[in-house]
Amino acid sequence: MVKDVTIKAWKPVFPMEIKRLSKEVFMFIFHHEVDLHKFYMKRPWSIRGGHLVLKRWSPDLTWQEVDFSTSSIWVQVHGLPPLWRIEENLRRLGSRVGAVLEVDLIGEPGSAWRKFIKLRVEVDIANPLSPRVFLPHPNRSDLWIGLKYEKIADLCYRCGIIGHDQKNCFAEVFKLNYQSGKRFKAAGPWLRVENKDIPKEIAATSLTSNPASSSNPSCQ
């Protein structure tokens, strides 16, 4: 099944071998660097809802020593003010999620109204995915900077961890504190790039504390 799914999805130009090393660990052998680089750089991948963690295997290690506790994921950063969109600030923000590997400033240089910025982050997949960073905003409510994760398959909306859904989860509900000390459910559809929602508690707070002005629609 793993072989059929990966070959169909990746369509390698050169032959690719797949060997099963354990119940959940597979070795992919590429016969050309071009194929390896293409599939590795487009990670993460999923196989029938399961999150596939791809790691390059160094010959000086046994496969049991390969660290599969982290995964490289593209994280979209939404709602960041234009003045904050410099690499130093973005790396600092991304470090709240994991180790920042790459910063991709979407759009043409100087474009202040990009919809989002992308960071490739090495995420600890044993921990819940963070939905946000609160950015201090002098004399105003802290800004909700939404984080959305690309190409994630099974994600639990109860505990916020990749690899299962909430039907099979008995962990405590993952909650975070808002600036007022109010707790809110942190994991939900808003962690996915195809969803534009934010937690309802944050939405309600935004509507009551920062009402949009009809005379200045560009500030909405």
Order of alpha helices (4+ residues) and beta strands (2+ residues): alpha-beta-beta-alpha-beta-beta-beta-alpha-beta-beta-beta-beta-beta-beta-alpha
